[in-house]
């Protein structure tokens, strides 16, 4: 296997914000997501019934945006700056993916506080892969990814340290 195929890259970055209710709060959260990602968010719908929280299946209760390629790198760099370039090692899973939360959207560089929108936090989930990862998802002749070609936790930590200058605790 050549060295090119061993290189790790960012497959996607998913920005997720749970609101818990539909209506005006969801519209405010949607505006916040547009400010921080410069993309239009997709509504996520409830899948279970929970009368205690007044939610039922099909009710929109959250938002998400998926970023890829250069937009993903640029957003991730800004989000890590908001976290002061620090992530816990327990944030990484065995497949090399990682995630972290930001408590207030105004921590993001370039985001200004708007009293009409309030303060909201969001989650950032990052999926890392190596070239050739598509064989798992393709329709024709899909295959499992061999163990030596998967991104391990240690490889992911090293990639984040080298690429973004992040301190992993």
C-alpha positions in Angstrom: 0.0 0.0 0.0 1.4 3.4 -1.0 1.9 6.2 1.5 -0.8 8.2 -0.2 -3.4 5.6 0.8 -2.3 5.8 4.5 -2.9 9.6 4.8 -5.8 10.6 7.0 -8.3 13.2 6.0 -11.5 14.8 7.3 -14.4 13.0 5.7 -17.1 15.3 7.3 -17.9 17.6 10.1 -21.4 17.5 11.5 -22.6 20.4 13.6 -25.6 19.5 15.7 -27.8 21.6 17.9 -30.6 20.1 20.0 -33.5 22.5 20.8 -36.1 20.2 22.3 -39.1 22.0 21.0 -40.5 23.3 17.7 -41.6 26.9 17.0 -39.9 30.1 17.8 -36.9 28.5 19.7 -36.2 26.3 16.6 -36.2 29.4 14.4 -33.7 31.2 16.7 -31.5 28.2 16.7 -31.6 28.0 12.9 -30.4 31.6 12.7 -27.5 30.8 15.1 -26.5 27.8 13.0 -26.6 29.9 9.8 -24.3 32.5 11.6 -21.7 30.0 12.7 -21.6 27.6 9.7 -22.6 29.9 6.8 -24.9 27.0 5.6 -28.6 26.3 5.8 -29.3 23.7 8.6 -31.5 20.7 8.2 -34.2 20.0 10.8 -33.9 16.7 12.8 -37.2 15.1 13.8 -38.1 13.2 17.0 -38.3 9.5 16.6 -39.8 8.6 20.0 -42.8 9.6 22.1 -42.0 11.3 25.4 -45.1 12.9 26.9 -43.1 14.3 29.8 -41.2 16.6 27.4 -44.2 17.2 25.1 -42.4 15.6 22.1 -43.8 13.0 19.7 -42.6 11.3 16.5 -42.2 13.6 13.6 -41.8 16.8 15.6 -38.8 18.9 14.6 -36.6 19.2 17.7 -33.1 19.9 16.5 -30.8 21.1 13.6 -27.7 19.8 11.9 -25.3 20.9 9.2 -22.8 18.6 7.4 -19.6 20.2 6.2 -17.1 18.6 3.8 -13.7 19.4 2.3 -12.4 22.9 2.8 -15.4 24.2 4.6 -15.1 21.4 7.1 -11.4 22.2 7.7 -12.0 25.9 8.1 -15.0 25.4 10.5 -13.1 22.8 12.5 -10.1 25.2 12.9 -12.5 27.9 14.2 -14.3 25.5 16.5 -11.1 24.2 18.0 -10.0 27.8 18.6 -13.2 28.2 20.6 -12.1 25.2 22.7 -8.7 26.9 23.2 -7.1 24.1 21.1 -7.8 21.4 23.8 -9.6 18.1 23.6 -9.9 15.2 25.9 -8.6 11.8 24.8 -11.9 10.2 25.8 -13.5 12.3 23.1 -12.0 9.9 20.5 -13.6 6.6 19.7 -11.8 3.4 18.5 -12.5 4.2 14.9 -10.7 7.6 15.1 -13.8 9.8 15.1 -14.2 12.5 17.7 -16.6 15.0 19.0 -16.8 17.9 21.4 -19.3 20.5 22.6 -19.2 24.3 22.7 -21.4 25.7 25.4 -22.0 29.2 23.9 -22.0 30.0 20.2 -20.4 33.4 20.9 -17.2 31.6 21.8 -16.7 31.0 18.0 -14.4 33.5 16.4 -16.4 36.0 14.3 -19.8 35.3 16.1 -21.5 38.3 17.7 -24.0 38.2 20.5 -27.6 39.0 19.5 -30.0 39.5 22.5 -32.9 38.3 20.3 -31.3 34.9 19.7 -30.1 34.2 23.3 -27.3 31.9 24.2 -27.1 28.3 22.8 -24.5 25.6 22.5 -23.8 23.0 19.9 -21.9 19.8 19.3 -19.2 19.2 16.7 -18.7 15.7 15.4 -15.7 14.8 13.1 -15.4 11.7 11.0 -11.9 10.9 9.8 -11.0 8.4 7.1 -8.3 7.2 4.8 -8.6 7.2 1.0 -10.5 4.1 -0.2 -13.0 4.3 2.6 -15.8 4.5 0.0 -15.7 0.7 -0.6 -17.8 0.4 2.5 -20.6 2.7 1.3 -20.8 2.0 -2.4 -23.8 0.0 -3.8 -21.9 -2.4 -6.1 -19.3 -4.7 -4.7 -19.2 -3.1 -1.2 -16.6 -4.6 1.2 -15.5 -4.3 4.7 -12.5 -2.0 5.4 -9.5 -4.1 6.5 -8.2 -3.5 10.0 -4.9 -2.0 8.8 -6.7 0.6 6.7 -9.0 1.9 9.5 -8.2 5.0 11.4 -7.2 4.1 15.0 -7.6 6.2 18.1 -3.9 6.9 18.3 -3.6 7.8 14.6 -6.6 10.2 14.9 -5.0 11.9 18.0 -1.7 12.4 16.1 -3.5 13.7 13.1 -5.4 16.3 15.1 -2.2 17.3 17.0 -0.2 17.8 13.8 -2.9 19.3 11.6 -4.5 21.8 14.0 -2.0 22.1 16.8 -4.4 20.8 19.4 -3.4 19.6 22.9 -5.0 16.3 23.7 -5.3 15.6 27.5 
